[in-house]
Amino acid sequence: MRNFEILDEFTNEELEVIVKLIVDKGWQTENLSKDEVYKKYYPDHRKYLDKIKTELSLMGGNTIANIARFILKKNSNVSYREMLKDVCTKMNIKYEQSDTDRDLENCLLATVLTRAFDKLTRTGKDFIFEQMGRNSFYHIFREDEQNAYELSILIANTLVKMEIGKNLKKADEIAVLLDKLKNLVVQVSYILTNTDKTIDIAGPAYRVTLPAIIYIAAMKRIKNKPEIESHSDIPTEKESKSHMQKPYFLVEGMIMHRGWDDLLDMVKKGEFAEWLENMGFEEENRLLEQFFKTENFTDDELIMEIYKIFAISKEFLPKHLKNK
């Protein structure tokens, strides 16, 4: 099955989530529950793993983003990567065709957490900062393996708890953290089930593929966790606090999540300045205000000023500005 090899590593308990999504959420179009092998071996899901992969892939072919495949009479059985890109598109995540699966998965998981975080109260957000630091979730999934691993467990476990009513075994590793971040878990659950209607889901297929792909992305991160380097490489508490206070990771997250057009709109409306003030970044706010005293500046000049003030990575610049 095309790129669904990661499911070969799933236990029956971990596969139960995907089976429940297919059968319960995709009941209008699914065929898995009618299959004789399924009926014979359920709940030993590994006995019919290929059928689970096929059913999930066919669900991907039924999503609105894949109608073109039907019109062009292409195979409606689609790859994991195609489904991953479809879900990213549905979540309004900007990406390049050259992005790897890992890049897309990082961005998808970070977006789920960012949207959940945005719904918290100010007190709730401050508490998250105390627990995880001030780095954006996008930065965490790119650079911080341990926190990315724990947050992946949080996301996967949220869906497991909702679908089968118990925790992942891996959740025992972060039981204290899960308890501390329970308000974030609630908001993640709303996103995974689209309870708050923040995602335009049309038809039963997306009700399966969207949470399933998010779940698989989280489980891939959990199962492919690299060895964490020795403690000698861990920064001191003073270094960590200084590192976490740098605002550029948060701005990078905004660019990845919203895009430059939305960020520039926020800047021009004064919403970005208000955000900087709330975050305590007075010096960066002052520098930006000083730039606004310049007459007749262009959007490109504003982008380059933001780039300099927040020392963001050059990779986040629009293509036409990267060589300037």
FENKA-V230216 format. One record per backbone hydrogen bond with DSSP energy under -1.0 kcal/mol. NH is the residue of the N-H (numbers start at 1). CO is the residue of the C=O. E is the energy in kcal/mol with one decimal. If there is no record, write none. Layout:
# FENKA-V230216
NH;CO;E
NH;CO;E
This chain:
# FENKA-V230216
7;4;-1.7
8;5;-2.1
9;6;-1.7
10;7;-1.3
15;11;-2.3
16;12;-1.6
19;15;-2.4
20;16;-2.7
21;17;-2.2
22;18;-2.5
23;19;-2.8
24;20;-2.8
25;21;-1.4
26;21;-1.0
29;26;-1.7
30;26;-2.6
35;32;-1.6
39;35;-2.2
40;36;-2.0
41;37;-2.4
42;38;-2.4
44;41;-3.2
45;43;-2.0
47;44;-2.0
48;45;-1.6
52;48;-1.6
53;49;-2.4
54;50;-2.4
55;51;-2.5
56;52;-2.5
57;53;-2.5
58;54;-2.5
59;55;-2.1
60;56;-1.8
61;57;-1.4
62;59;-1.0
63;60;-1.0
66;63;-1.9
67;64;-1.6
69;66;-1.2
71;67;-2.3
72;68;-2.5
73;70;-1.3
74;69;-3.5
78;57;-1.1
80;2;-1.5
83;79;-2.1
84;80;-2.9
85;81;-2.5
86;82;-2.3
87;83;-2.4
88;84;-2.2
89;85;-2.6
90;86;-2.4
91;87;-1.8
92;89;-1.7
93;88;-2.9
99;96;-1.8
104;100;-2.2
105;101;-2.9
106;102;-2.7
107;103;-2.2
108;104;-2.5
109;105;-2.7
110;106;-2.4
111;107;-2.2
112;108;-2.1
113;109;-2.0
114;110;-2.6
115;111;-2.6
116;112;-1.8
117;113;-2.9
118;114;-2.5
120;117;-1.9
125;121;-2.6
126;122;-2.5
127;123;-1.9
128;124;-1.8
129;125;-2.3
130;126;-1.9
131;127;-1.7
132;128;-3.2
133;129;-2.2
140;136;-2.2
141;137;-2.3
142;138;-1.0
143;139;-3.0
144;140;-2.2
148;144;-2.5
149;145;-2.5
150;146;-2.2
151;147;-2.6
152;148;-2.0
153;149;-1.8
154;150;-2.0
155;151;-2.2
156;152;-2.7
157;153;-3.1
158;154;-1.7
159;155;-1.5
160;156;-2.3
161;157;-2.9
162;158;-1.7
163;159;-2.6
164;160;-3.0
172;169;-1.6
173;170;-1.7
174;171;-1.0
175;172;-1.0
178;174;-2.9
179;175;-1.9
180;176;-2.1
181;177;-2.4
182;179;-1.1
185;181;-2.2
186;182;-2.0
187;183;-1.5
188;184;-2.3
189;185;-2.4
190;186;-1.6
191;187;-1.6
192;188;-2.6
193;189;-1.7
195;190;-1.8
197;194;-1.6
201;199;-1.5
208;205;-1.4
209;205;-3.1
210;206;-1.9
212;208;-2.1
213;209;-2.8
214;210;-1.9
215;211;-2.5
216;212;-2.7
217;213;-2.6
218;214;-2.2
219;215;-2.7
220;216;-2.6
221;217;-1.7
222;218;-2.0
223;219;-2.9
224;220;-2.0
225;222;-1.1
233;230;-2.0
234;231;-1.5
240;236;-2.8
241;237;-2.4
242;238;-2.0
243;239;-2.5
244;240;-2.7
245;241;-1.3
251;247;-1.9
252;248;-2.6
253;249;-2.0
254;250;-1.8
255;251;-2.3
256;252;-2.5
257;253;-2.4
258;254;-3.6
259;255;-1.3
263;259;-1.9
264;260;-3.0
265;261;-1.9
266;262;-2.3
267;263;-2.4
268;264;-2.6
269;265;-1.8
271;266;-1.4
272;266;-1.5
274;270;-1.8
275;271;-2.0
276;272;-2.6
277;273;-2.3
278;274;-2.3
279;275;-1.9
281;276;-2.6
282;280;-1.1
285;281;-1.9
286;282;-2.4
287;283;-2.3
288;284;-1.9
289;285;-2.4
290;286;-2.2
291;287;-1.8
292;288;-1.7
293;290;-1.1
294;291;-2.3
302;298;-2.0
303;299;-2.6
304;300;-2.3
305;301;-1.8
306;302;-2.4
307;303;-2.5
308;304;-2.0
309;305;-3.0
310;306;-2.4
316;313;-1.8
317;314;-1.8
321;318;-2.0
324;321;-1.6
